């Protein structure tokens, strides 16, 4: 069976091979047929990626709230930096990134 697709005009051999692979998958009944998509592409992400995105958004919001609170403390003169925690954090960060930055 030969399929003529206008989207494959000028396709490289690798792209043509991929098209044949997709066609074989479609014939086996495990893939999507080209006609069912209506000519549009579709991307699906796993639920894990969605949960990661939510966690990052929550973390970002919490960090912003913390920075805002620290800013208010600093501006009012009530912020007291803990030099021991600061130095330990700097050393831990340097060790985690593999040493000193250039």
Protein Blocks (a to p, Z undefined) as FASTA:
>chain_A
ZZddfklgoiafklmmmmmmmmmmmmnopaccfklnnopacddddfklmmmmmmmmmmmm
mmmmmmmmmmmmmmnopaccdfklmmmmmmmmmmmnopacZZ
